[in-house]
């Protein structure tokens, strides 16, 4: 895998992990794109290519069968 692709994959995984952490701590109502970006340590604009909005992020979290309880 090329370096840019590897960095992109790692960033993507950090975003999903941050989203899961936030949902576990605050529930779905507490999930915001700003909190995900902060938790992942990325600028908020970095989320947009992967998740254009909060609903897309939530859908991806559940489509990956991640445990967010």
DSSP file (Angstrom, degrees, kcal/mol; ACC not computed):
  #  RESIDUE AA STRUCTURE BP1 BP2  ACC     N-H-->O    O-->H-N    N-H-->O    O-->H-N    TCO  KAPPA ALPHA  PHI   PSI    X-CA   Y-CA   Z-CA
    1    1 A X              0   0    0      0, 0.0     2,-0.0     0, 0.0     0, 0.0   0.000 360.0 360.0 360.0 137.6    0.0    0.0    0.0
    2    2 A X     >  -     0   0    0      1,-0.1     4,-2.6     4,-0.0     5,-0.2  -0.295 360.0-111.0 -71.4 158.9    1.3    3.4   -0.9
    3    3 A X  H  > S+     0   0    0      1,-0.2     4,-2.8     2,-0.2     5,-0.2   0.920 116.1  49.8 -58.8 -47.8    2.1    5.9    1.9
    4    4 A X  H  > S+     0   0    0      1,-0.2     4,-2.4     2,-0.2    -1,-0.2   0.914 113.2  47.5 -59.8 -40.1   -0.7    8.3    1.1
    5    5 A X  H  > S+     0   0    0      2,-0.2     4,-2.6     1,-0.2    -1,-0.2   0.906 111.8  50.0 -66.2 -40.0   -3.2    5.4    1.0
    6    6 A X  H  X S+     0   0    0     -4,-2.6     4,-2.5     2,-0.2    -2,-0.2   0.927 111.7  47.7 -63.8 -44.6   -1.9    4.1    4.3
    7    7 A X  H  X S+     0   0    0     -4,-2.8     4,-2.6     1,-0.2    -2,-0.2   0.907 112.2  50.6 -62.0 -40.9   -2.1    7.5    6.0
    8    8 A X  H  X S+     0   0    0     -4,-2.4     4,-2.6    -5,-0.2    -2,-0.2   0.912 110.8  48.3 -63.2 -43.2   -5.6    7.9    4.6
    9    9 A X  H  X S+     0   0    0     -4,-2.6     4,-2.4     2,-0.2    -2,-0.2   0.914 112.5  48.6 -63.9 -42.9   -6.6    4.4    6.0
   10   10 A X  H  X S+     0   0    0     -4,-2.5     4,-2.3     2,-0.2    -2,-0.2   0.920 112.4  48.4 -63.6 -44.0   -5.1    5.2    9.4
   11   11 A X  H  X S+     0   0    0     -4,-2.6     4,-2.2     2,-0.2    -2,-0.2   0.922 110.5  51.8 -61.5 -44.6   -6.9    8.6    9.5
   12   12 A X  H  X S+     0   0    0     -4,-2.6     4,-2.2     1,-0.2    -2,-0.2   0.923 110.6  48.0 -57.6 -47.0  -10.2    6.9    8.5
   13   13 A X  H  X S+     0   0    0     -4,-2.4     4,-2.5     1,-0.2    -1,-0.2   0.881 109.6  52.8 -64.2 -38.6   -9.8    4.3   11.3
   14   14 A X  H  X S+     0   0    0     -4,-2.3     4,-2.6     2,-0.2    -1,-0.2   0.889 108.5  51.2 -63.5 -38.3   -9.0    7.1   13.8
   15   15 A X  H  X S+     0   0    0     -4,-2.2     4,-2.3     2,-0.2    -2,-0.2   0.932 111.6  46.0 -64.4 -45.8  -12.2    8.9   12.8
   16   16 A X  H  X S+     0   0    0     -4,-2.2     4,-2.5     2,-0.2    -2,-0.2   0.899 113.3  50.2 -64.5 -39.3  -14.3    5.9   13.3
   17   17 A X  H  X S+     0   0    0     -4,-2.5     4,-2.5     2,-0.2    -2,-0.2   0.920 110.6  49.0 -64.2 -43.6  -12.7    5.1   16.6
   18   18 A X  H  X S+     0   0    0     -4,-2.6     4,-2.2     2,-0.2    -2,-0.2   0.890 111.0  50.9 -62.9 -39.6  -13.3    8.6   17.8
   19   19 A X  H  X S+     0   0    0     -4,-2.3     4,-2.5     2,-0.2    -2,-0.2   0.931 110.8  48.3 -64.1 -45.2  -16.9    8.4   16.7
   20   20 A X  H  X S+     0   0    0     -4,-2.5     4,-2.5     1,-0.2    -2,-0.2   0.904 110.6  51.3 -61.5 -41.9  -17.4    5.2   18.6
   21   21 A X  H  X S+     0   0    0     -4,-2.5     4,-1.9     1,-0.2    -1,-0.2   0.914 111.2  48.3 -60.4 -43.0  -15.7    6.6   21.7
   22   22 A X  H  X S+     0   0    0     -4,-2.2     4,-3.2     2,-0.2     5,-0.5   0.913 111.3  49.0 -65.9 -42.9  -18.0    9.6   21.6
   23   23 A X  H  X S+     0   0    0     -4,-2.5     4,-2.3     1,-0.2    -1,-0.2   0.908 111.1  50.4 -64.8 -40.8  -21.2    7.5   21.1
   24   24 A X  H  < S+     0   0    0     -4,-2.5    -1,-0.2    -5,-0.2    -2,-0.2   0.884 118.5  39.3 -62.6 -36.8  -20.2    5.3   24.0
   25   25 A X  H  < S+     0   0    0     -4,-1.9    -2,-0.2    -5,-0.2    -1,-0.2   0.871 137.5  10.2 -80.6 -38.6  -19.6    8.3   26.2
   26   26 A X  H  < S-     0   0    0     -4,-3.2     4,-0.4     1,-0.2    -3,-0.2   0.443  97.9-121.1-125.9  -3.1  -22.5   10.6   25.2
   27   27 A X    ><  -     0   0    0     -4,-2.3     3,-1.1    -5,-0.5     4,-0.2  -0.085  49.1 -59.7  79.7 172.3  -24.9    8.5   23.0
   28   28 A X  G >  S+     0   0    0      1,-0.3     3,-1.6     2,-0.2    -1,-0.2   0.846 134.1  61.1 -61.6 -33.8  -25.9    9.3   19.4
   29   29 A X  G 3  S+     0   0    0      1,-0.3    -1,-0.3    -3,-0.2    -2,-0.2   0.784 103.2  52.2 -64.5 -24.3  -27.3   12.6   20.4
   30   30 A X  G <  S+     0   0    0     -3,-1.1     2,-0.6    -4,-0.4    -1,-0.3   0.405  84.3 108.7 -90.4   2.5  -23.9   13.7   21.6
   31   31 A X    <   +     0   0    0     -3,-1.6     2,-0.3    -4,-0.2    27,-0.1  -0.710  41.0 163.5 -86.1 118.5  -22.2   12.8   18.4
   32   32 A X     >  -     0   0    0     -2,-0.6     4,-2.1     1,-0.1     5,-0.2  -0.938  47.5-123.1-128.6 155.5  -21.0   15.8   16.4
   33   33 A X  H  > S+     0   0    0     -2,-0.3     4,-2.5     1,-0.2     5,-0.2   0.854 113.6  57.1 -63.7 -34.3  -18.6   16.1   13.5
   34   34 A X  H  > S+     0   0    0      2,-0.2     4,-2.4     1,-0.2    -1,-0.2   0.919 107.5  46.6 -63.5 -43.8  -16.6   18.6   15.6
   35   35 A X  H  > S+     0   0    0      2,-0.2     4,-2.8     1,-0.2    -2,-0.2   0.885 111.8  51.3 -66.6 -37.8  -16.2   16.1   18.4
   36   36 A X  H  X S+     0   0    0     -4,-2.1     4,-2.1     2,-0.2    -2,-0.2   0.940 111.1  47.6 -64.0 -46.5  -15.1   13.4   16.0
   37   37 A X  H  X>S+     0   0    0     -4,-2.5     5,-2.4     1,-0.2     4,-1.0   0.933 114.4  46.5 -60.5 -46.3  -12.5   15.6   14.4
   38   38 A X  H ><5S+     0   0    0     -4,-2.4     3,-0.5     1,-0.2    -1,-0.2   0.923 112.9  49.4 -62.6 -44.0  -11.2   16.7   17.8
   39   39 A X  H 3<5S+     0   0    0     -4,-2.8    -1,-0.2     1,-0.2    -2,-0.2   0.822 114.3  45.0 -65.2 -31.3  -11.1   13.1   19.0
   40   40 A X  H 3<5S-     0   0    0     -4,-2.1    -1,-0.2    -5,-0.2    -2,-0.2   0.578 109.8-123.5 -87.5 -11.0   -9.3   11.9   15.9
   41   41 A X  T <<5S+     0   0    0     -4,-1.0     2,-0.3    -3,-0.5    -3,-0.2   0.860  70.3 119.8  71.4  35.8   -6.9   14.8   16.0
   42   42 A X  S   <S-     0   0    0     -5,-2.4    -1,-0.3    -6,-0.2    -2,-0.2  -0.909  71.7 -95.6-128.6 156.3   -7.7   15.9   12.5
   43   43 A X    >   -     0   0    0     -2,-0.3     3,-2.0     1,-0.1     4,-0.4  -0.416  38.3-117.0 -65.4 148.2   -9.1   19.1   11.0
   44   44 A X  T >> S+     0   0    0      1,-0.3     3,-1.6     2,-0.2     4,-0.7   0.833 113.7  64.6 -58.7 -32.2  -12.9   19.0   10.5
   45   45 A X  H 3> S+     0   0    0      1,-0.3     4,-0.5     2,-0.2    -1,-0.3   0.721  89.7  67.8 -63.6 -20.0  -12.4   19.3    6.8
   46   46 A X  H <4 S+     0   0    0     -3,-2.0     4,-0.4     1,-0.2    -1,-0.3   0.722  93.7  58.3 -72.0 -20.5  -10.6   16.0    6.8
   47   47 A X  H X> S+     0   0    0     -3,-1.6     4,-3.8    -4,-0.4     3,-1.1   0.850  89.1  74.4 -75.0 -34.0  -13.9   14.2    7.7
   48   48 A X  H 3< S+     0   0    0     -4,-0.7    -1,-0.2     1,-0.3    -2,-0.2   0.818  90.1  52.9 -56.2 -41.0  -15.8   15.5    4.6
   49   49 A X  T 3< S+     0   0    0     -4,-0.5    -1,-0.3     1,-0.2     3,-0.2   0.837 123.2  31.3 -64.6 -27.8  -14.2   13.2    2.0
   50   50 A X  T <4 S+     0   0    0     -3,-1.1     2,-0.4    -4,-0.4    -2,-0.2   0.846 136.4  19.8 -92.8 -41.5  -15.1   10.2    4.1
   51   51 A X     <  -     0   0    0     -4,-3.8    -1,-0.3     1,-0.1    -2,-0.1  -0.877  59.8-170.1-135.7  98.1  -18.3   11.3    5.8
   52   52 A X  S    S-     0   0    0     -2,-0.4     2,-0.3    -3,-0.2    -4,-0.1   0.746  75.8  -1.8 -64.8 -21.7  -20.1   14.2    4.1
   53   53 A X  S  > S-     0   0    0     -6,-0.1     4,-1.8     1,-0.1     3,-0.3  -0.959  82.6 -89.6-157.7 174.5  -22.4   14.5    7.2
   54   54 A X  H  > S+     0   0    0     -2,-0.3     4,-2.6     1,-0.2     5,-0.2   0.870 121.0  55.8 -59.1 -40.7  -23.2   13.0   10.5
   55   55 A X  H  > S+     0   0    0      1,-0.2     4,-2.6     2,-0.2    -1,-0.2   0.876 105.7  51.4 -63.3 -37.4  -25.7   10.6    9.1
   56   56 A X  H  > S+     0   0    0     -3,-0.3     4,-2.1     2,-0.2    -1,-0.2   0.888 110.3  50.1 -65.7 -38.5  -23.1    9.1    6.7
   57   57 A X  H  X S+     0   0    0     -4,-1.8     4,-2.4     2,-0.2    -2,-0.2   0.936 112.0  46.7 -63.9 -47.2  -20.8    8.7    9.7
   58   58 A X  H  X S+     0   0    0     -4,-2.6     4,-2.2     1,-0.2     5,-0.2   0.919 111.1  52.1 -62.0 -44.1  -23.4    6.9   11.7
   59   59 A X  H  X S+     0   0    0     -4,-2.6     4,-2.3     1,-0.2    -1,-0.2   0.912 110.9  47.8 -59.5 -42.5  -24.4    4.7    8.8
   60   60 A X  H  X S+     0   0    0     -4,-2.1     4,-1.7     2,-0.2    -1,-0.2   0.894 108.0  55.3 -67.0 -39.0  -20.7    3.7    8.3
   61   61 A X  H  <>S+     0   0    0     -4,-2.4     5,-1.8     1,-0.2    -1,-0.2   0.928 115.1  38.8 -58.0 -45.0  -20.3    3.0   12.0
   62   62 A X  H ><5S+     0   0    0     -4,-2.2     3,-1.2     1,-0.2    -1,-0.2   0.802 110.3  58.3 -79.5 -28.5  -23.2    0.6   11.9
   63   63 A X  H 3<5S+     0   0    0     -4,-2.3    -1,-0.2     1,-0.3    -2,-0.2   0.795 104.3  53.6 -70.4 -25.6  -22.4   -0.9    8.5
   64   64 A X  T 3<5S-     0   0    0     -4,-1.7    -1,-0.3    -5,-0.2    -2,-0.2   0.427 111.3-125.8 -84.1   1.4  -19.0   -1.9    9.9
   65   65 A X  T < 5 +     0   0    0     -3,-1.2     2,-0.2     1,-0.2    -3,-0.2   0.864  47.4 171.1  55.4  38.6  -20.8   -3.7   12.8
   66   66 A X      < -     0   0    0     -5,-1.8     2,-0.8     1,-0.1    -1,-0.2  -0.575  38.1-118.4 -78.6 143.1  -18.8   -1.8   15.3
   67   67 A X        +     0   0    0     -2,-0.2   -43,-0.1     1,-0.1    -1,-0.1  -0.740  39.6 166.9 -83.7 112.1  -19.8   -2.1   18.9
   68   68 A X              0   0    0     -2,-0.8    -1,-0.1     1,-0.2   -41,-0.1   0.210 360.0 360.0-110.8  13.4  -20.8    1.4   20.0
   69   69 A X              0   0    0    -42,-0.0    -1,-0.2   -44,-0.0    -2,-0.1   0.476 360.0 360.0 -80.4 360.0  -22.5    0.4   23.3
